[in-house]
Amino acid sequence: MKVITKGAVAGLAAAACVSIAPAAHADSTVTVRPGGFLSALSDTRATGHVEFLKDGLHVWTEGNTSTDKAAEYVGVPTQGIPATASLNWIGTQPQPGSQIVFDVDSDRTNDNTWNILVGEPVYGDDYWYPGGTTRALAHGVTCPQTTGGSGSDCHGTLAEWQTAVPTAEVYAVGFSLGSGIKGDGVIRDLQVGDTDYRFTSDPATTVVPVAGTATVKTIVRPHVTVLKAHFSTDALGANEVQGAKLRFKVKDNGKVIYRNQMGAGQKSAAKFPFAKGSGKHVVQVLKNGVVDSTTVIKTGHKK
């Protein structure tokens, strides 16, 4: 049984916000990356291991001693006991158990905070409470069933647990392989209610709008003045995904004479000739509708 100090538990809500974005709606997917587990609840021991893969979480133990345990938890939006919970496992048997962590009375600093329901395929839809009826009673937890044939004498289906502990506030879910079990496999995801928590080693990406610059110069020739404009956009940084393209526009005395949209890491150029004697030209370059530069070209009076 994992033992957690009151101070460590008090910091769980803040840690959960940093690690995992809460599910916004039903049938949603939350991606869990390295650093996304709640360190205060971690119970991965010396010979237990957890490694993030591109599409899953590698979990294994080296033997069957007390240090052979891998158990981690993900912070979830506060909710009641879910109607369903499971994990997808490919590997040795027995597989890790699903873990649902809940508080009984909304006070994260007292002894009623750390309660677990364990789901294991060997017991079907039955979830059991570590420590049994003795510990449940001490923590203000009512056991739906107190018979044998499960992981402890305090157990029941999730529907029964919803009825037995209507004040339960689930704030974390996870898994546990061991202790004392040698196993090796991959957890692809944890399913809690309508939310799917998936594991990946891929870094998070950020959608960024394209940024860039425009430079202009003029070349005066006997019969014409030429404005040359060079446009360039910035390359994407690490783990960035292109958002809106950058829109360039060139105006001559308020009339649009050039338009261009550019993605990240691109270059382009354009020339604008103004004949001698065509008068005064106020040439503006705009980025995303905002004036970036203004060049005044005087070619002499119009004939």
BAMI-459537 format. One record per atom (N, C-alpha, C): x, y negated, z. Coordinates in steps of 0.05 Angstrom, whole numbers, padded with zeros to 5 digits, always signed. Layout:
# BAMI-459537
XYZ
...
//
This chain:
# BAMI-459537
+00017+00024+00000
+00000+00000+00000
+00018-00025+00000
+00011-00043-00018
+00026-00068-00019
+00019-00086+00004
+00038-00098+00017
+00033-00116+00039
+00041-00144+00030
+00023-00164+00033
+00029-00191+00024
+00024-00210+00047
+00042-00230+00049
+00039-00250+00070
+00017-00269+00063
+00005-00282+00083
-00016-00301+00077
-00006-00324+00060
+00018-00333+00065
+00029-00355+00049
+00032-00348+00020
+00040-00323+00015
+00043-00314-00013
+00016-00314-00027
-00005-00304-00013
-00031-00302-00025
-00042-00330-00030
-00036-00349-00013
-00047-00376-00017
-00038-00389-00043
-00015-00380-00053
-00005-00391-00078
-00014-00378-00103
-00032-00358-00101
-00040-00342-00124
-00055-00358-00144
-00073-00374-00135
-00090-00389-00154
-00074-00407-00172
-00054-00421-00161
-00037-00438-00177
-00020-00422-00196
-00009-00400-00186
+00007-00383-00203
-00009-00372-00226
-00033-00365-00221
-00050-00354-00243
-00055-00374-00265
-00058-00399-00257
-00063-00420-00277
-00038-00424-00295
-00015-00421-00284
+00010-00424-00300
+00014-00400-00318
+00008-00376-00308
+00015-00352-00322
-00005-00345-00344
-00030-00348-00338
-00050-00337-00357
-00072-00358-00360
-00079-00364-00384
-00101-00382-00389
-00127-00366-00385
-00146-00378-00370
-00171-00363-00365
-00187-00359-00390
-00203-00337-00390
-00220-00331-00413
-00241-00352-00416
-00245-00362-00440
-00264-00384-00444
-00293-00373-00448
-00296-00349-00457
-00323-00339-00463
-00322-00309-00464
-00345-00296-00466
-00346-00267-00467
-00333-00257-00493
-00325-00232-00492
-00312-00219-00515
-00287-00235-00523
-00272-00244-00503
-00248-00260-00509
-00223-00243-00504
-00201-00253-00515
-00175-00240-00512
-00155-00259-00499
-00141-00250-00479
-00121-00266-00465
-00094-00252-00470
-00074-00266-00479
-00048-00255-00485
-00030-00259-00461
-00018-00237-00451
+00000-00237-00428
+00028-00233-00439
+00046-00252-00432
+00074-00251-00441
+00093-00249-00417
+00119-00244-00422
+00138-00244-00400
+00135-00269-00382
+00134-00264-00357
+00130-00286-00338
+00101-00289-00331
+00083-00273-00343
+00055-00276-00339
+00043-00260-00316
+00060-00245-00301
+00050-00230-00278
+00051-00247-00253
+00034-00241-00234
+00035-00254-00208
+00057-00243-00190
+00077-00258-00186
+00101-00248-00172
+00094-00241-00143
+00074-00255-00131
+00067-00250-00103
+00054-00222-00099
+00043-00211-00121
+00030-00185-00119
+00047-00163-00130
+00069-00169-00143
+00085-00149-00156
+00094-00127-00137
+00091-00102-00146
+00101-00079-00130
+00116-00059-00148
+00133-00070-00165
+00150-00053-00182
+00176-00049-00166
+00182-00024-00159
+00204-00019-00141
+00229-00011-00156
+00249-00003-00141
+00277+00001-00152
+00278+00019-00176
+00263+00041-00176
+00264+00060-00198
+00238+00060-00214
+00224+00038-00213
+00201+00033-00230
+00208+00011-00249
+00197+00011-00274
+00205-00008-00294
+00181-00017-00311
+00183-00042-00319
+00163-00054-00337
+00177-00070-00358
+00171-00066-00383
+00184-00080-00405
+00163-00088-00426
+00162-00114-00433
+00144-00123-00453
+00154-00115-00481
+00135-00105-00497
+00140-00098-00525
+00125-00117-00543
+00129-00115-00568
+00115-00132-00587
+00085-00128-00585
+00077-00103-00581
+00049-00096-00579
+00044-00077-00557
+00048-00086-00532
+00043-00069-00509
+00063-00073-00487
+00060-00057-00466
+00077-00059-00443
+00088-00032-00437
+00114-00029-00438
+00127-00003-00432
+00130-00001-00402
+00118+00021-00391
+00118+00025-00362
+00130+00053-00356
+00150+00055-00338
+00160+00081-00332
+00173+00082-00305
+00175+00106-00294
+00189+00111-00269
+00210+00133-00274
+00230+00134-00257
+00253+00152-00262
+00250+00179-00248
+00233+00180-00228
+00230+00206-00213
+00204+00206-00198
+00204+00220-00175
+00179+00222-00160
+00184+00216-00130
+00201+00195-00126
+00206+00186-00098
+00189+00162-00092
+00192+00152-00067
+00177+00129-00059
+00184+00103-00074
+00208+00103-00085
+00216+00079-00101
+00207+00080-00130
+00195+00102-00137
+00186+00106-00165
+00157+00095-00167
+00156+00068-00170
+00130+00055-00173
+00133+00031-00191
+00113+00027-00209
+00112+00003-00226
+00083-00007-00224
+00080-00030-00211
+00053-00041-00208
+00055-00072-00211
+00039-00083-00229
+00038-00111-00235
+00010-00121-00238
+00006-00147-00234
-00020-00159-00234
-00022-00185-00250
-00045-00189-00262
-00050-00213-00278
-00071-00230-00264
-00067-00255-00261
-00088-00273-00250
-00111-00276-00269
-00135-00274-00259
-00159-00278-00276
-00177-00299-00264
-00194-00311-00280
-00213-00330-00269
-00230-00317-00247
-00234-00331-00225
-00250-00320-00203
-00277-00311-00213
-00284-00286-00206
-00309-00274-00215
-00317-00252-00196
-00342-00243-00199
-00351-00220-00184
-00339-00194-00194
-00344-00172-00181
-00334-00147-00190
-00346-00141-00218
-00329-00135-00238
-00338-00132-00265
-00354-00106-00269
-00369-00106-00291
-00385-00082-00297
-00368-00059-00307
-00346-00066-00320
-00327-00046-00331
-00299-00055-00327
-00281-00036-00326
-00252-00042-00325
-00237-00017-00334
-00216-00020-00350
-00201+00003-00359
-00174-00007-00371
-00157+00012-00378
-00132+00005-00391
-00127+00026-00413
-00114+00017-00435
-00107+00035-00457
-00078+00044-00453
-00075+00070-00450
-00049+00082-00443
-00042+00103-00463
-00017+00102-00473
-00006+00123-00490
+00019+00133-00476
+00018+00157-00465
+00042+00167-00451
+00035+00192-00434
+00052+00196-00414
+00050+00220-00397
+00025+00218-00379
+00019+00240-00367
-00004+00242-00348
+00007+00250-00321
-00004+00241-00299
-00027+00222-00299
-00019+00194-00307
-00038+00179-00318
-00033+00152-00327
-00035+00132-00304
-00026+00108-00308
-00029+00088-00286
-00058+00083-00280
-00064+00076-00256
-00091+00070-00248
-00097+00040-00253
-00122+00034-00260
-00132+00007-00262
-00135-00005-00234
-00128-00030-00231
-00129-00042-00205
-00146-00068-00206
-00165-00070-00189
-00181-00095-00187
-00176-00106-00159
-00166-00131-00158
-00160-00144-00132
-00181-00164-00126
-00192-00163-00102
-00214-00182-00095
-00212-00191-00066
-00224-00215-00062
-00227-00227-00035
-00256-00223-00027
-00260-00222-00001
-00288-00217+00009
-00302-00243+00016
-00287-00263+00026
-00301-00286+00038
-00292-00314+00027
-00279-00314+00004
-00269-00340-00008
-00247-00353+00007
-00237-00341+00028
-00214-00352+00043
-00189-00337+00036
-00171-00349+00020
-00147-00335+00010
-00125-00333+00031
-00130-00343+00056
-00109-00343+00076
-00113-00322+00098
-00136-00309+00098
-00140-00290+00120
-00136-00261+00111
-00141-00243+00129
-00135-00214+00124
-00155-00201+00105
-00177-00215+00098
-00196-00204+00080
-00190-00209+00050
-00167-00220+00045
-00160-00228+00017
-00151-00205+00000
-00135-00187+00011
-00122-00166-00005
-00138-00140-00004
-00155-00137-00024
-00171-00112-00027
-00169-00102-00055
-00166-00076-00058
-00163-00064-00085
-00183-00042-00090
-00193-00042-00114
-00208-00019-00125
-00191-00006-00146
-00187+00020-00143
-00170+00035-00161
-00187+00053-00179
-00183+00050-00205
-00197+00067-00224
-00178+00087-00238
-00184+00112-00236
-00167+00133-00248
-00185+00152-00264
-00176+00159-00289
-00193+00176-00306
-00201+00202-00292
-00185+00213-00274
-00191+00238-00262
-00217+00236-00245
-00224+00212-00237
-00249+00208-00221
-00272+00197-00238
-00268+00195-00264
-00290+00185-00281
-00295+00156-00276
-00320+00149-00272
-00328+00121-00267
-00326+00113-00238
-00315+00130-00221
-00313+00125-00193
-00288+00109-00186
-00291+00087-00171
-00268+00070-00162
-00266+00073-00132
-00241+00077-00123
-00237+00082-00095
-00221+00060-00082
-00224+00057-00056
-00212+00036-00040
-00189+00047-00024
-00164+00039-00029
-00141+00048-00014
-00144+00042+00016
-00138+00061+00033
-00141+00057+00062
-00167+00068+00072
-00186+00074+00054
-00211+00086+00062
-00229+00069+00079
-00247+00083+00092
-00268+00068+00107
-00256+00053+00131
-00234+00062+00142
-00222+00049+00165
-00213+00021+00157
-00198+00020+00136
-00187-00006+00126
-00210-00023+00116
-00229-00011+00101
-00251-00026+00090
-00267-00041+00113
-00273-00026+00134
-00287-00038+00157
-00272-00061+00169
-00246-00058+00171
-00229-00080+00183
-00229-00105+00165
-00233-00101+00139
-00232-00124+00120
-00260-00133+00112
-00280-00124+00126
-00307-00134+00119
-00319-00123+00094
-00309-00100+00085
-00318-00087+00060
-00337-00064+00066
-00360-00064+00053
-00379-00043+00056
-00374-00022+00034
-00371+00003+00041
-00365+00024+00022
-00391+00034+00010
-00393+00036-00017
-00418+00047-00029
-00422+00076-00022
-00400+00092-00022
-00402+00120-00015
-00379+00126+00004
-00384+00145+00022
-00363+00153+00041
-00359+00183+00041
-00364+00195+00019
-00360+00224+00016
-00332+00230+00006
-00325+00256+00005
-00300+00264-00006
-00301+00266-00036
-00279+00276-00048
-00278+00281-00077
-00269+00257-00093
-00257+00237-00080
-00246+00214-00095
-00219+00207-00083
-00208+00185-00091
-00182+00177-00081
-00181+00171-00051
-00204+00163-00040
-00207+00159-00011
-00236+00164-00004
-00242+00162+00021
-00270+00167+00030
-00287+00141+00027
-00276+00121+00014
-00291+00096+00008
-00290+00092-00022
-00312+00096-00036
-00311+00096-00065
-00339+00091-00076
-00340+00088-00103
-00366+00085-00117
-00362+00074-00145
-00383+00074-00160
-00381+00062-00187
-00379+00032-00184
-00371+00018-00206
-00369-00011-00204
-00396-00023-00200
-00417-00011-00211
-00444-00021-00206
-00451-00019-00176
-00443+00003-00164
-00448+00006-00135
-00431-00014-00119
-00407-00019-00127
-00390-00038-00113
-00402-00067-00116
-00413-00073-00138
-00426-00099-00142
-00448-00103-00121
-00463-00083-00116
-00484-00084-00097
-00474-00084-00068
-00454-00068-00063
-00443-00065-00036
-00428-00090-00027
-00414-00103-00045
-00398-00127-00037
-00406-00150-00056
-00429-00161-00053
-00438-00183-00071
-00422-00208-00069
-00407-00212-00046
-00391-00236-00043
-00363-00233-00053
-00356-00210-00065
-00329-00205-00074
-00321-00225-00096
-00296-00235-00093
-00285-00253-00113
-00260-00240-00125
-00262-00230-00149
-00240-00218-00162
-00222-00240-00172
-00196-00239-00166
-00177-00260-00174
-00153-00249-00189
-00150-00222-00190
-00128-00210-00204
-00136-00181-00212
-00124-00172-00234
-00127-00145-00243
-00099-00135-00251
-00097-00108-00251
-00070-00098-00258
-00070-00068-00261
-00047-00056-00256
-00043-00028-00259
-00022-00018-00239
-00022+00008-00235
-00002+00019-00217
+00005+00047-00226
+00031+00052-00231
+00041+00079-00237
+00058+00087-00213
+00049+00107-00198
+00063+00116-00174
+00052+00102-00149
+00064+00103-00126
+00092+00115-00123
+00092+00145-00123
+00117+00155-00126
+00121+00184-00125
+00112+00199-00150
+00108+00185-00172
+00100+00198-00197
+00120+00191-00219
+00130+00211-00232
+00147+00206-00255
+00130+00204-00280
+00132+00181-00294
+00116+00177-00317
+00129+00158-00337
+00119+00158-00361
+00131+00141-00382
+00110+00137-00404
+00104+00111-00410
+00085+00106-00432
+00082+00076-00437
+00061+00070-00452
+00056+00042-00460
+00027+00035-00454
+00024+00013-00440
-00003+00001-00437
-00006-00020-00458
-00026-00017-00475
-00031-00037-00495
-00046-00060-00484
-00067-00055-00468
-00083-00076-00457
-00098-00067-00433
-00108-00087-00418
-00126-00083-00395
-00153-00095-00403
-00174-00080-00400
-00201-00091-00406
-00216-00095-00380
-00225-00119-00375
-00239-00126-00351
-00265-00140-00359
-00288-00127-00356
-00312-00139-00365
-00311-00143-00395
-00316-00168-00404
-00316-00175-00432
-00289-00186-00441
-00269-00186-00424
-00243-00198-00430
-00222-00177-00433
-00206-00180-00454
-00185-00161-00461
-00158-00175-00456
-00142-00165-00438
-00115-00176-00432
-00095-00159-00446
-00082-00171-00467
-00063-00157-00484
-00035-00166-00478
-00016-00147-00480
+00012-00152-00474
+00029-00155-00499
+00047-00174-00499
+00065-00177-00522
+00091-00191-00513
+00113-00184-00526
+00138-00198-00521
+00142-00222-00539
+00124-00225-00559
+00126-00248-00577
+00122-00274-00561
+00139-00294-00566
+00135-00319-00551
+00110-00334-00560
+00100-00350-00542
+00076-00366-00549
+00083-00386-00570
+00064-00392-00588
+00069-00412-00609
+00052-00437-00603
+00061-00459-00614
+00047-00484-00611
+00041-00496-00638
+00016-00503-00642
+00008-00516-00667
+00015-00546-00666
+00031-00555-00685
+00040-00583-00685
+00033-00596-00712
+00025-00621-00712
+00020-00635-00737
+00047-00641-00750
+00047-00642-00776
+00072-00647-00791
+00080-00676-00787
+00106-00680-00782
+00117-00707-00779
+00138-00712-00800
+00144-00737-00806
+00164-00742-00826
+00169-00772-00830
+00185-00779-00851
+00192-00806-00856
+00189-00813-00886
+00188-00838-00891
+00188-00848-00918
+00207-00872-00920
+00225-00871-00939
+00244-00893-00943
+00241-00904-00971
+00244-00931-00974
+00241-00943-01000
+00265-00962-01005
+00271-00965-01031
+00291-00984-01039
+00283-00995-01067
+00291-01019-01073
+00284-01030-01098
+00309-01035-01115
+00306-01031-01141
+00328-01035-01161
+00318-01055-01181
+00332-01078-01183
+00324-01099-01201
+00339-01096-01228
+00324-01094-01250
+00335-01092-01276
+00325-01115-01293
+00336-01119-01317
+00330-01143-01333
+00300-01146-01338
+00286-01125-01343
+00257-01128-01350
+00238-01115-01331
+00249-01103-01310
+00232-01088-01292
+00245-01085-01265
+00229-01085-01244
+00239-01079-01217
+00227-01052-01209
+00244-01033-01201
+00235-01006-01194
+00237-01002-01164
+00215-00993-01153
+00215-00985-01125
+00217-00954-01124
+00237-00945-01110
+00241-00916-01107
+00233-00908-01078
+00216-00889-01076
+00207-00879-01049
+00214-00850-01046
+00226-00844-01023
+00234-00817-01016
+00218-00809-00991
+00205-00786-00993
+00189-00775-00971
+00201-00749-00961
+00201-00746-00935
+00211-00721-00924
+00196-00715-00898
+00194-00689-00892
+00180-00680-00868
+00199-00663-00851
+00194-00663-00825
+00211-00649-00807
+00205-00619-00808
+00226-00603-00804
+00223-00574-00803
+00210-00567-00776
+00197-00544-00775
+00184-00535-00751
+00205-00526-00730
+00200-00531-00705
+00218-00522-00684
+00212-00493-00677
+00227-00483-00658
+00224-00455-00649
+00195-00451-00638
+00182-00430-00647
+00156-00422-00637
+00134-00443-00643
+00139-00459-00664
+00119-00479-00673
+00105-00469-00698
+00079-00475-00700
+00063-00468-00724
+00053-00493-00736
+00053-00495-00762
+00045-00520-00775
+00015-00525-00771
+00010-00550-00763
-00018-00559-00761
-00025-00576-00786
-00037-00599-00782
-00045-00616-00804
-00021-00626-00820
-00024-00626-00847
-00003-00637-00864
-00001-00667-00861
+00022-00678-00869
+00027-00707-00867
+00018-00719-00893
+00001-00740-00891
-00010-00753-00915
+00005-00780-00920
+00017-00782-00943
+00030-00807-00951
+00012-00821-00972
+00013-00847-00971
-00002-00863-00990
+00014-00889-00996
+00014-00897-01021
+00027-00922-01029
+00006-00940-01041
+00006-00965-01032
-00012-00985-01042
+00003-01009-01055
-00008-01019-01076
+00003-01043-01089
-00019-01064-01089
-00014-01085-01073
-00034-01106-01069
-00061-01094-01061
-00060-01075-01043
-00084-01063-01033
-00096-01040-01049
-00086-01036-01073
-00096-01014-01090
-00078-00990-01088
-00091-00967-01083
-00075-00942-01080
-00063-00934-01107
-00037-00930-01108
-00023-00922-01132
-00009-00895-01129
-00010-00883-01106
+00003-00858-01101
-00008-00844-01076
-00013-00818-01078
-00021-00802-01055
-00004-00776-01055
+00000-00766-01031
+00016-00742-01028
+00010-00729-01001
+00007-00703-01000
+00005-00688-00975
+00028-00669-00974
+00042-00667-00951
+00066-00651-00949
+00065-00633-00924
+00074-00609-00927
+00078-00591-00904
+00105-00595-00891
+00110-00580-00871
+00135-00583-00856
+00159-00575-00873
+00182-00589-00869
+00207-00583-00882
+00207-00587-00912
+00193-00607-00922
+00192-00613-00951
+00203-00640-00957
+00211-00644-00983
+00220-00670-00992
+00207-00676-01019
+00203-00701-01025
+00192-00709-01051
+00201-00738-01056
+00197-00747-01080
+00205-00775-01088
+00186-00785-01109
+00185-00811-01111
+00168-00823-01132
+00180-00851-01139
+00175-00859-01165
+00185-00885-01174
+00160-00902-01183
+00163-00928-01177
+00141-00946-01183
+00153-00971-01197
+00150-00973-01224
+00162-00996-01238
+00143-01020-01239
+00154-01044-01236
+00138-01068-01237
+00151-01087-01258
+00136-01092-01279
+00148-01107-01301
+00153-01136-01294
+00173-01148-01306
+00180-01175-01302
+00157-01193-01310
+00151-01213-01294
+00129-01231-01300
+00102-01220-01292
+00101-01198-01277
+00075-01187-01268
+00065-01198-01242
+00080-01217-01231
+00072-01231-01207
+00083-01218-01182
+00071-01224-01159
+00079-01215-01133
+00065-01189-01126
+00081-01169-01116
+00070-01143-01108
+00077-01138-01079
+00056-01134-01063
+00060-01126-01035
+00055-01096-01035
+00077-01081-01031
+00076-01052-01033
+00077-01041-01004
+00057-01026-00997
+00055-01014-00970
+00057-00983-00972
+00072-00972-00955
+00073-00943-00952
+00058-00936-00926
+00039-00918-00928
+00023-00910-00904
+00028-00881-00898
+00029-00874-00872
+00031-00847-00862
+00005-00841-00847
-00009-00821-00856
-00035-00814-00843
-00052-00839-00838
-00053-00857-00858
-00071-00880-00857
-00060-00904-00843
-00036-00902-00832
-00024-00924-00817
-00001-00935-00832
+00001-00962-00835
+00022-00974-00850
+00049-00968-00837
+00067-00957-00853
+00094-00950-00843
+00115-00970-00851
+00112-00982-00875
+00131-01002-00885
+00117-01019-00906
+00127-01044-00908
+00117-01063-00928
+00141-01075-00943
+00139-01074-00969
+00160-01086-00986
+00147-01106-01005
+00158-01130-01006
+00148-01151-01024
+00166-01153-01048
+00155-01150-01072
+00170-01151-01097
+00160-01175-01113
+00178-01193-01120
+00171-01217-01135
+00183-01214-01163
+00165-01213-01183
+00175-01209-01211
+00171-01234-01228
+00163-01256-01215
+00158-01280-01231
+00128-01283-01237
+00120-01307-01246
+00092-01312-01251
+00082-01296-01275
+00057-01289-01273
+00044-01275-01295
+00041-01294-01318
+00044-01284-01342
+00040-01301-01366
+00010-01302-01373
//
